Amino acid sequence: MPDERAPQQERSLARRAAILESAASIFDRVGYGTASLSQIATEAGFGQGLLYFYFRTKEAMALAVIQEQNDRTFAVMEKHADLESPFSTLVRASRGIGELLLTDAVVRAGIRLSLEQGVFAEPTSDFYDQWIQGVVDAFAAARDTGEIDGTIAPELLGANVVAYFTGVQLVSDVRTGRKDLMVSLDTMWSVLVDALARPDHKNRLRSVVDDTFGGSAGHQAPVASDAVT
């Protein structure tokens, strides 16, 4: 009996994932207010009845996209964790999140939905609170390892650097469809290294930024796929 149920469960999960990806693609392109269930069904290649089986409302789909975006974003931060150099963790994680913004419609849609008012305020607020706390923890660890001097409290750094990153990617999206995102992140971290790093770590952290972004300030960044311009 378990052998008979397993393929059904796998198909069910695959269908749900396909619907989620299709919903994200539509939300990314036209926004939540304009998106319709018929558009999402067409994108997924399923009838609307099947959509209702997995998601009772468009709002439920959007909330699922936000949750999946959260999971993918935090997975990138965990992937790049570096206990010996917490500051490097932040630099490399920002590159990873930037790559998701260029290639992953779910992440782009989740970010776009987070900027829309109303029903998404609470889940997106929770996401930003968790993200900020993760950055705060990294800056606290960087202070404890001597990478930064601690003049500015980690709590202030965390909140403001998340805002800095969010603004950089948003302006990059509006101006160039994120074609210059890596260049902008390279510049952001160069500024932060110069402002925060202790003298005995500054050259090494500058090298981390250069290695992470490949000197993006002097090169063209990858083009975003299906990004909103």
PATI-775015 format. One record per residue (C-alpha): chain; x, y, z. Coordinates in steps of 0.1 Angstrom, whole numbers, always signed. Example, Ala and Ser with C-alpha at 12.3 -4.5 7.8 and 13.67 -1.06 7.14 Angstrom:
2
<r><kette>A</kette><xx>+123</xx><yy>-45</yy><zz>+78</zz></r>
<r><kette>A</kette><xx>+137</xx><yy>-11</yy><zz>+71</zz></r>
//
This chain:
229
<r><kette>A</kette><xx>+0</xx><yy>+0</yy><zz>+0</zz></r>
<r><kette>A</kette><xx>+27</xx><yy>+26</yy><zz>+8</zz></r>
<r><kette>A</kette><xx>+43</xx><yy>+18</yy><zz>-26</zz></r>
<r><kette>A</kette><xx>+10</xx><yy>+27</yy><zz>-43</zz></r>
<r><kette>A</kette><xx>+6</xx><yy>+60</yy><zz>-24</zz></r>
<r><kette>A</kette><xx>+41</xx><yy>+72</yy><zz>-29</zz></r>
<r><kette>A</kette><xx>+38</xx><yy>+80</yy><zz>-67</zz></r>
<r><kette>A</kette><xx>+5</xx><yy>+98</yy><zz>-60</zz></r>
<r><kette>A</kette><xx>+21</xx><yy>+118</yy><zz>-33</zz></r>
<r><kette>A</kette><xx>+50</xx><yy>+126</yy><zz>-56</zz></r>
<r><kette>A</kette><xx>+27</xx><yy>+137</yy><zz>-84</zz></r>
<r><kette>A</kette><xx>+7</xx><yy>+158</yy><zz>-59</zz></r>
<r><kette>A</kette><xx>+38</xx><yy>+176</yy><zz>-47</zz></r>
<r><kette>A</kette><xx>+50</xx><yy>+181</yy><zz>-83</zz></r>
<r><kette>A</kette><xx>+17</xx><yy>+196</yy><zz>-93</zz></r>
<r><kette>A</kette><xx>+17</xx><yy>+219</yy><zz>-63</zz></r>
<r><kette>A</kette><xx>+52</xx><yy>+230</yy><zz>-71</zz></r>
<r><kette>A</kette><xx>+43</xx><yy>+237</yy><zz>-107</zz></r>
<r><kette>A</kette><xx>+13</xx><yy>+258</yy><zz>-97</zz></r>
<r><kette>A</kette><xx>+34</xx><yy>+277</yy><zz>-72</zz></r>
<r><kette>A</kette><xx>+60</xx><yy>+284</yy><zz>-98</zz></r>
<r><kette>A</kette><xx>+34</xx><yy>+295</yy><zz>-123</zz></r>
<r><kette>A</kette><xx>+17</xx><yy>+318</yy><zz>-97</zz></r>
<r><kette>A</kette><xx>+51</xx><yy>+333</yy><zz>-89</zz></r>
<r><kette>A</kette><xx>+58</xx><yy>+339</yy><zz>-126</zz></r>
<r><kette>A</kette><xx>+25</xx><yy>+358</yy><zz>-130</zz></r>
<r><kette>A</kette><xx>+28</xx><yy>+377</yy><zz>-97</zz></r>
<r><kette>A</kette><xx>+63</xx><yy>+387</yy><zz>-108</zz></r>
<r><kette>A</kette><xx>+52</xx><yy>+399</yy><zz>-142</zz></r>
<r><kette>A</kette><xx>+20</xx><yy>+417</yy><zz>-134</zz></r>
<r><kette>A</kette><xx>+17</xx><yy>+420</yy><zz>-96</zz></r>
<r><kette>A</kette><xx>-9</xx><yy>+406</yy><zz>-72</zz></r>
<r><kette>A</kette><xx>-38</xx><yy>+429</yy><zz>-80</zz></r>
<r><kette>A</kette><xx>-37</xx><yy>+423</yy><zz>-118</zz></r>
<r><kette>A</kette><xx>-30</xx><yy>+385</yy><zz>-116</zz></r>
<r><kette>A</kette><xx>-60</xx><yy>+362</yy><zz>-121</zz></r>
<r><kette>A</kette><xx>-65</xx><yy>+325</yy><zz>-114</zz></r>
<r><kette>A</kette><xx>-72</xx><yy>+320</yy><zz>-151</zz></r>
<r><kette>A</kette><xx>-38</xx><yy>+334</yy><zz>-160</zz></r>
<r><kette>A</kette><xx>-21</xx><yy>+312</yy><zz>-134</zz></r>
<r><kette>A</kette><xx>-40</xx><yy>+281</yy><zz>-146</zz></r>
<r><kette>A</kette><xx>-30</xx><yy>+288</yy><zz>-182</zz></r>
<r><kette>A</kette><xx>+7</xx><yy>+293</yy><zz>-172</zz></r>
<r><kette>A</kette><xx>+6</xx><yy>+260</yy><zz>-152</zz></r>
<r><kette>A</kette><xx>-12</xx><yy>+241</yy><zz>-180</zz></r>
<r><kette>A</kette><xx>-39</xx><yy>+230</yy><zz>-155</zz></r>
<r><kette>A</kette><xx>-76</xx><yy>+236</yy><zz>-152</zz></r>
<r><kette>A</kette><xx>-87</xx><yy>+261</yy><zz>-125</zz></r>
<r><kette>A</kette><xx>-104</xx><yy>+232</yy><zz>-106</zz></r>
<r><kette>A</kette><xx>-70</xx><yy>+217</yy><zz>-99</zz></r>
<r><kette>A</kette><xx>-57</xx><yy>+250</yy><zz>-87</zz></r>
<r><kette>A</kette><xx>-86</xx><yy>+252</yy><zz>-61</zz></r>
<r><kette>A</kette><xx>-77</xx><yy>+217</yy><zz>-49</zz></r>
<r><kette>A</kette><xx>-43</xx><yy>+229</yy><zz>-38</zz></r>
<r><kette>A</kette><xx>-50</xx><yy>+266</yy><zz>-31</zz></r>
<r><kette>A</kette><xx>-85</xx><yy>+278</yy><zz>-22</zz></r>
<r><kette>A</kette><xx>-78</xx><yy>+315</yy><zz>-31</zz></r>
<r><kette>A</kette><xx>-53</xx><yy>+337</yy><zz>-49</zz></r>
<r><kette>A</kette><xx>-43</xx><yy>+350</yy><zz>-15</zz></r>
<r><kette>A</kette><xx>-34</xx><yy>+315</yy><zz>-4</zz></r>
<r><kette>A</kette><xx>-11</xx><yy>+311</yy><zz>-35</zz></r>
<r><kette>A</kette><xx>+6</xx><yy>+345</yy><zz>-28</zz></r>
<r><kette>A</kette><xx>+12</xx><yy>+336</yy><zz>+9</zz></r>
<r><kette>A</kette><xx>+27</xx><yy>+302</yy><zz>-3</zz></r>
<r><kette>A</kette><xx>+50</xx><yy>+321</yy><zz>-27</zz></r>
<r><kette>A</kette><xx>+61</xx><yy>+344</yy><zz>+1</zz></r>
<r><kette>A</kette><xx>+69</xx><yy>+314</yy><zz>+24</zz></r>
<r><kette>A</kette><xx>+88</xx><yy>+296</yy><zz>-4</zz></r>
<r><kette>A</kette><xx>+107</xx><yy>+328</yy><zz>-11</zz></r>
<r><kette>A</kette><xx>+116</xx><yy>+331</yy><zz>+26</zz></r>
<r><kette>A</kette><xx>+128</xx><yy>+294</yy><zz>+26</zz></r>
<r><kette>A</kette><xx>+150</xx><yy>+299</yy><zz>-5</zz></r>
<r><kette>A</kette><xx>+165</xx><yy>+331</yy><zz>+8</zz></r>
<r><kette>A</kette><xx>+174</xx><yy>+317</yy><zz>+43</zz></r>
<r><kette>A</kette><xx>+188</xx><yy>+286</yy><zz>+26</zz></r>
<r><kette>A</kette><xx>+213</xx><yy>+308</yy><zz>+8</zz></r>
<r><kette>A</kette><xx>+223</xx><yy>+325</yy><zz>+40</zz></r>
<r><kette>A</kette><xx>+229</xx><yy>+291</yy><zz>+57</zz></r>
<r><kette>A</kette><xx>+248</xx><yy>+278</yy><zz>+26</zz></r>
<r><kette>A</kette><xx>+273</xx><yy>+307</yy><zz>+29</zz></r>
<r><kette>A</kette><xx>+278</xx><yy>+306</yy><zz>+66</zz></r>
<r><kette>A</kette><xx>+315</xx><yy>+311</yy><zz>+76</zz></r>
<r><kette>A</kette><xx>+322</xx><yy>+310</yy><zz>+113</zz></r>
<r><kette>A</kette><xx>+357</xx><yy>+323</yy><zz>+109</zz></r>
<r><kette>A</kette><xx>+346</xx><yy>+353</yy><zz>+89</zz></r>
<r><kette>A</kette><xx>+310</xx><yy>+364</yy><zz>+96</zz></r>
<r><kette>A</kette><xx>+314</xx><yy>+395</yy><zz>+75</zz></r>
<r><kette>A</kette><xx>+323</xx><yy>+373</yy><zz>+45</zz></r>
<r><kette>A</kette><xx>+291</xx><yy>+353</yy><zz>+52</zz></r>
<r><kette>A</kette><xx>+271</xx><yy>+385</yy><zz>+46</zz></r>
<r><kette>A</kette><xx>+290</xx><yy>+394</yy><zz>+14</zz></r>
<r><kette>A</kette><xx>+286</xx><yy>+360</yy><zz>-1</zz></r>
<r><kette>A</kette><xx>+250</xx><yy>+355</yy><zz>+9</zz></r>
<r><kette>A</kette><xx>+241</xx><yy>+388</yy><zz>-7</zz></r>
<r><kette>A</kette><xx>+256</xx><yy>+375</yy><zz>-39</zz></r>
<r><kette>A</kette><xx>+236</xx><yy>+343</yy><zz>-36</zz></r>
<r><kette>A</kette><xx>+204</xx><yy>+362</yy><zz>-30</zz></r>
<r><kette>A</kette><xx>+212</xx><yy>+385</yy><zz>-59</zz></r>
<r><kette>A</kette><xx>+216</xx><yy>+355</yy><zz>-82</zz></r>
<r><kette>A</kette><xx>+181</xx><yy>+343</yy><zz>-70</zz></r>
<r><kette>A</kette><xx>+167</xx><yy>+377</yy><zz>-79</zz></r>
<r><kette>A</kette><xx>+181</xx><yy>+373</yy><zz>-114</zz></r>
<r><kette>A</kette><xx>+170</xx><yy>+337</yy><zz>-120</zz></r>
<r><kette>A</kette><xx>+142</xx><yy>+327</yy><zz>-97</zz></r>
<r><kette>A</kette><xx>+107</xx><yy>+340</yy><zz>-103</zz></r>
<r><kette>A</kette><xx>+96</xx><yy>+327</yy><zz>-69</zz></r>
<r><kette>A</kette><xx>+121</xx><yy>+349</yy><zz>-51</zz></r>
<r><kette>A</kette><xx>+113</xx><yy>+379</yy><zz>-73</zz></r>
<r><kette>A</kette><xx>+76</xx><yy>+375</yy><zz>-68</zz></r>
<r><kette>A</kette><xx>+80</xx><yy>+371</yy><zz>-30</zz></r>
<r><kette>A</kette><xx>+100</xx><yy>+403</yy><zz>-29</zz></r>
<r><kette>A</kette><xx>+74</xx><yy>+421</yy><zz>-50</zz></r>
<r><kette>A</kette><xx>+45</xx><yy>+408</yy><zz>-29</zz></r>
<r><kette>A</kette><xx>+63</xx><yy>+420</yy><zz>+2</zz></r>
<r><kette>A</kette><xx>+61</xx><yy>+456</yy><zz>-11</zz></r>
<r><kette>A</kette><xx>+23</xx><yy>+454</yy><zz>-16</zz></r>
<r><kette>A</kette><xx>+0</xx><yy>+466</yy><zz>+11</zz></r>
<r><kette>A</kette><xx>-27</xx><yy>+448</yy><zz>+30</zz></r>
<r><kette>A</kette><xx>-29</xx><yy>+411</yy><zz>+37</zz></r>
<r><kette>A</kette><xx>+8</xx><yy>+405</yy><zz>+31</zz></r>
<r><kette>A</kette><xx>+20</xx><yy>+429</yy><zz>+58</zz></r>
<r><kette>A</kette><xx>+22</xx><yy>+404</yy><zz>+86</zz></r>
<r><kette>A</kette><xx>+40</xx><yy>+375</yy><zz>+68</zz></r>
<r><kette>A</kette><xx>+65</xx><yy>+399</yy><zz>+51</zz></r>
<r><kette>A</kette><xx>+71</xx><yy>+418</yy><zz>+83</zz></r>
<r><kette>A</kette><xx>+80</xx><yy>+385</yy><zz>+100</zz></r>
<r><kette>A</kette><xx>+104</xx><yy>+376</yy><zz>+71</zz></r>
<r><kette>A</kette><xx>+122</xx><yy>+410</yy><zz>+74</zz></r>
<r><kette>A</kette><xx>+124</xx><yy>+406</yy><zz>+112</zz></r>
<r><kette>A</kette><xx>+140</xx><yy>+372</yy><zz>+107</zz></r>
<r><kette>A</kette><xx>+163</xx><yy>+384</yy><zz>+80</zz></r>
<r><kette>A</kette><xx>+174</xx><yy>+414</yy><zz>+100</zz></r>
<r><kette>A</kette><xx>+180</xx><yy>+392</yy><zz>+131</zz></r>
<r><kette>A</kette><xx>+202</xx><yy>+370</yy><zz>+110</zz></r>
<r><kette>A</kette><xx>+222</xx><yy>+400</yy><zz>+98</zz></r>
<r><kette>A</kette><xx>+224</xx><yy>+414</yy><zz>+133</zz></r>
<r><kette>A</kette><xx>+238</xx><yy>+380</yy><zz>+145</zz></r>
<r><kette>A</kette><xx>+264</xx><yy>+380</yy><zz>+118</zz></r>
<r><kette>A</kette><xx>+275</xx><yy>+416</yy><zz>+126</zz></r>
<r><kette>A</kette><xx>+277</xx><yy>+407</yy><zz>+163</zz></r>
<r><kette>A</kette><xx>+299</xx><yy>+377</yy><zz>+154</zz></r>
<r><kette>A</kette><xx>+320</xx><yy>+399</yy><zz>+132</zz></r>
<r><kette>A</kette><xx>+325</xx><yy>+423</yy><zz>+161</zz></r>
<r><kette>A</kette><xx>+334</xx><yy>+394</yy><zz>+184</zz></r>
<r><kette>A</kette><xx>+360</xx><yy>+381</yy><zz>+159</zz></r>
<r><kette>A</kette><xx>+375</xx><yy>+416</yy><zz>+155</zz></r>
<r><kette>A</kette><xx>+365</xx><yy>+421</yy><zz>+118</zz></r>
<r><kette>A</kette><xx>+346</xx><yy>+453</yy><zz>+127</zz></r>
<r><kette>A</kette><xx>+352</xx><yy>+476</yy><zz>+156</zz></r>
<r><kette>A</kette><xx>+317</xx><yy>+477</yy><zz>+170</zz></r>
<r><kette>A</kette><xx>+313</xx><yy>+514</yy><zz>+170</zz></r>
<r><kette>A</kette><xx>+279</xx><yy>+510</yy><zz>+155</zz></r>
<r><kette>A</kette><xx>+257</xx><yy>+485</yy><zz>+174</zz></r>
<r><kette>A</kette><xx>+249</xx><yy>+453</yy><zz>+154</zz></r>
<r><kette>A</kette><xx>+212</xx><yy>+459</yy><zz>+159</zz></r>
<r><kette>A</kette><xx>+215</xx><yy>+492</yy><zz>+140</zz></r>
<r><kette>A</kette><xx>+238</xx><yy>+477</yy><zz>+113</zz></r>
<r><kette>A</kette><xx>+214</xx><yy>+448</yy><zz>+107</zz></r>
<r><kette>A</kette><xx>+183</xx><yy>+469</yy><zz>+102</zz></r>
<r><kette>A</kette><xx>+201</xx><yy>+494</yy><zz>+80</zz></r>
<r><kette>A</kette><xx>+221</xx><yy>+470</yy><zz>+59</zz></r>
<r><kette>A</kette><xx>+189</xx><yy>+450</yy><zz>+51</zz></r>
<r><kette>A</kette><xx>+173</xx><yy>+483</yy><zz>+41</zz></r>
<r><kette>A</kette><xx>+204</xx><yy>+492</yy><zz>+20</zz></r>
<r><kette>A</kette><xx>+203</xx><yy>+458</yy><zz>+2</zz></r>
<r><kette>A</kette><xx>+165</xx><yy>+461</yy><zz>-4</zz></r>
<r><kette>A</kette><xx>+169</xx><yy>+496</yy><zz>-18</zz></r>
<r><kette>A</kette><xx>+198</xx><yy>+486</yy><zz>-40</zz></r>
<r><kette>A</kette><xx>+180</xx><yy>+457</yy><zz>-56</zz></r>
<r><kette>A</kette><xx>+147</xx><yy>+478</yy><zz>-60</zz></r>
<r><kette>A</kette><xx>+164</xx><yy>+507</yy><zz>-77</zz></r>
<r><kette>A</kette><xx>+184</xx><yy>+483</yy><zz>-99</zz></r>
<r><kette>A</kette><xx>+151</xx><yy>+466</yy><zz>-109</zz></r>
<r><kette>A</kette><xx>+134</xx><yy>+500</yy><zz>-117</zz></r>
<r><kette>A</kette><xx>+164</xx><yy>+514</yy><zz>-136</zz></r>
<r><kette>A</kette><xx>+178</xx><yy>+484</yy><zz>-155</zz></r>
<r><kette>A</kette><xx>+158</xx><yy>+453</yy><zz>-148</zz></r>
<r><kette>A</kette><xx>+185</xx><yy>+444</yy><zz>-124</zz></r>
<r><kette>A</kette><xx>+212</xx><yy>+442</yy><zz>-151</zz></r>
<r><kette>A</kette><xx>+235</xx><yy>+463</yy><zz>-129</zz></r>
<r><kette>A</kette><xx>+226</xx><yy>+445</yy><zz>-96</zz></r>
<r><kette>A</kette><xx>+260</xx><yy>+428</yy><zz>-91</zz></r>
<r><kette>A</kette><xx>+278</xx><yy>+461</yy><zz>-99</zz></r>
<r><kette>A</kette><xx>+256</xx><yy>+478</yy><zz>-73</zz></r>
<r><kette>A</kette><xx>+261</xx><yy>+451</yy><zz>-46</zz></r>
<r><kette>A</kette><xx>+299</xx><yy>+452</yy><zz>-53</zz></r>
<r><kette>A</kette><xx>+298</xx><yy>+490</yy><zz>-46</zz></r>
<r><kette>A</kette><xx>+276</xx><yy>+486</yy><zz>-16</zz></r>
<r><kette>A</kette><xx>+300</xx><yy>+461</yy><zz>+1</zz></r>
<r><kette>A</kette><xx>+330</xx><yy>+482</yy><zz>-9</zz></r>
<r><kette>A</kette><xx>+315</xx><yy>+511</yy><zz>+9</zz></r>
<r><kette>A</kette><xx>+306</xx><yy>+490</yy><zz>+40</zz></r>
<r><kette>A</kette><xx>+341</xx><yy>+474</yy><zz>+42</zz></r>
<r><kette>A</kette><xx>+357</xx><yy>+508</yy><zz>+41</zz></r>
<r><kette>A</kette><xx>+333</xx><yy>+521</yy><zz>+67</zz></r>
<r><kette>A</kette><xx>+332</xx><yy>+492</yy><zz>+91</zz></r>
<r><kette>A</kette><xx>+362</xx><yy>+469</yy><zz>+89</zz></r>
<r><kette>A</kette><xx>+391</xx><yy>+472</yy><zz>+113</zz></r>
<r><kette>A</kette><xx>+424</xx><yy>+481</yy><zz>+97</zz></r>
<r><kette>A</kette><xx>+439</xx><yy>+447</yy><zz>+101</zz></r>
<r><kette>A</kette><xx>+410</xx><yy>+430</yy><zz>+83</zz></r>
<r><kette>A</kette><xx>+402</xx><yy>+457</yy><zz>+57</zz></r>
<r><kette>A</kette><xx>+424</xx><yy>+444</yy><zz>+29</zz></r>
<r><kette>A</kette><xx>+413</xx><yy>+408</yy><zz>+33</zz></r>
<r><kette>A</kette><xx>+376</xx><yy>+418</yy><zz>+33</zz></r>
<r><kette>A</kette><xx>+382</xx><yy>+440</yy><zz>+2</zz></r>
<r><kette>A</kette><xx>+395</xx><yy>+409</yy><zz>-14</zz></r>
<r><kette>A</kette><xx>+364</xx><yy>+389</yy><zz>-4</zz></r>
<r><kette>A</kette><xx>+342</xx><yy>+415</yy><zz>-20</zz></r>
<r><kette>A</kette><xx>+364</xx><yy>+414</yy><zz>-52</zz></r>
<r><kette>A</kette><xx>+364</xx><yy>+376</yy><zz>-53</zz></r>
<r><kette>A</kette><xx>+327</xx><yy>+374</yy><zz>-46</zz></r>
<r><kette>A</kette><xx>+316</xx><yy>+398</yy><zz>-73</zz></r>
<r><kette>A</kette><xx>+345</xx><yy>+393</yy><zz>-97</zz></r>
<r><kette>A</kette><xx>+352</xx><yy>+430</yy><zz>-99</zz></r>
<r><kette>A</kette><xx>+316</xx><yy>+435</yy><zz>-111</zz></r>
<r><kette>A</kette><xx>+320</xx><yy>+473</yy><zz>-109</zz></r>
<r><kette>A</kette><xx>+341</xx><yy>+470</yy><zz>-141</zz></r>
<r><kette>A</kette><xx>+320</xx><yy>+444</yy><zz>-159</zz></r>
<r><kette>A</kette><xx>+284</xx><yy>+439</yy><zz>-171</zz></r>
<r><kette>A</kette><xx>+263</xx><yy>+419</yy><zz>-147</zz></r>
<r><kette>A</kette><xx>+241</xx><yy>+389</yy><zz>-157</zz></r>
<r><kette>A</kette><xx>+207</xx><yy>+398</yy><zz>-172</zz></r>
<r><kette>A</kette><xx>+177</xx><yy>+390</yy><zz>-151</zz></r>
<r><kette>A</kette><xx>+153</xx><yy>+364</yy><zz>-166</zz></r>
<r><kette>A</kette><xx>+117</xx><yy>+376</yy><zz>-169</zz></r>
<r><kette>A</kette><xx>+125</xx><yy>+405</yy><zz>-145</zz></r>
<r><kette>A</kette><xx>+100</xx><yy>+434</yy><zz>-144</zz></r>
<r><kette>A</kette><xx>+114</xx><yy>+465</yy><zz>-159</zz></r>
//
